[in-house]
């Protein structure tokens, strides 16, 4: 991957545009977001934009469960494969729970309650996904174990750090979402003003900056490392996925332009940093 930092220029440009036109951009999109095509677009990414978050955990547990299964020592085999298998099934189920959470949004929030029927469907689909992931790991040769172990550890560390970074900033900044301002429940606050000291209880309605959905959308970049033979192509696909997720959050009235830019910037920057730490390059073969 060619090392240059020209990608940072449009980021700065978008942050400057948002600094002066965040509210105007969100007001403009509000006039067209009920269009069927636009509505379908942002609802799709609202539901599936964060798919990589739980999938990465499921892949990691599936990987270690599979290689535990290959051990000759039966005690170690059952312990390692069993414990990691539980993690695999849990996160595979949570993958579908995450989808279900966004199926029927409540109020201004983009998420809602999960019914008992939906939970049952999620458990069923999650078990199927867990089986597919476990079996797919048999395609990994024993000699490639060290490479995939590095990718698995990278994936876990990366996702955890992105999640912590985004949510800590959300709580400190406490920026009210656009729909809160639109409803008159809050006043518009620019991204560069830390609003946390003025909010007694930082709920989801005050977690606009940065966009967690966008950060998790770009976190799908970690999945590209699992595609050894097509990593460059996978990297490009997941970059596009992150961008589409970012734009969708503006049309969903959940985030301003600067929220999405910062969410994507955090996820992308941490991805590059951890690539260097783990000595992994997105376009190289192992």
C-alpha positions, 0 to 999 in steps of 0.5 A, a space after each residue: 500500500 503506497 504510503 501517503 497522507 493525501 487522504 487527510 486533505 478531504 477530511 479536513 475539508 469536510 470538517 471545515 464545511 461541517 463547522 460552518 454548515 452542519 445544521 444547514 446540511 441536516 436541514 436540507 436532507 430532512 426535506 428529502 429523506 422521506 423519498 422511498 429510495 433515500 429512505 430505503 438506503 439509510 434504513 438498510 445501512 441503519 440495520 446492517 451498517 454495523 454488521 462487522 462489529 459482532 461478526 469480527 468477534 464471532 470470527 475470532 472465537 470461531 478461529 480459536 475454537 476450530 484450532 482448539 478442535 485440532 489439538 491432539 490432547 483431548 483435554 486441551 481440545 475440549 476446553 479450548 474448542 468448547 469455551 471459544 465455541 460458546 463465544 462463537 455462538 454468543 456473538 453469532 446470535 448477537 450479530 442478528 440481535 443487532 440487526 433486529 434492534 434496528 428493525 423497529 425504531 422508537 421515537 427519534 432513536 434509530 433502535 427499539 425493543 426486540 420481541 420474543 419472536 425476533 429473539 427466537 429467530 435471531 437465536 436460530 439464525 445465529 446458530 446457523 451462522 456459528 456452524 458456517 463460521 466454524 466449518 469455514 475455519 477448516 479451510 485454514 491450513 495449519 501452517 497459516 495458523 500464526 498469520 491468522 492468530 495475528 489477524 484475530 488478535 489484531 481484530 479484537 484489539 482494534 474493535 475494542 479500542 475503536 468502541 472505547 474511543 468513540 463512546 468516551 468521546 460521545 459521553 464527554 462531548 454530549 452533543 444533541 442529535 439533529 432530531 432532538 434539535 428539530 423537535 425543540 428538545 435541545 438547541 444546536 451545538 457545534 462539534 467543537 464545543 464540549 457540551 458534557 458539562 451541561 448535561 446531567 444524564 448523557 443518554 443516546 439522544 446526546 451522543 451525536 458526536 462522533 458517529 458510532 455507526 460510522 465508526 463501526 461501519 469503517 471498522 469492517 476494514 478489519 475484515 479485509 485482513 481475513 481475505 488473504 488472497 483478495 485483501 486489496 479488493 476487500 479493503 476497497 469494498 469495506 472502505 466504500 461500505 464505511 462511506 455509505 454508512 457515514 452518509 446514511 447516518 446524515 439522512 437518518 437525522 441521527 448525525 451531522 456531517 462532522 459526526 460522521 467524518 470524525 467517526 470514520 476518521 477515528 476508525 480509519 486512523 486506528 486501523 492504520 496505527 494497529 496495522 503498523 503495530 501488528 506489522 500487517 499491510 492491507 494489500 500484502 499477502 502473508 
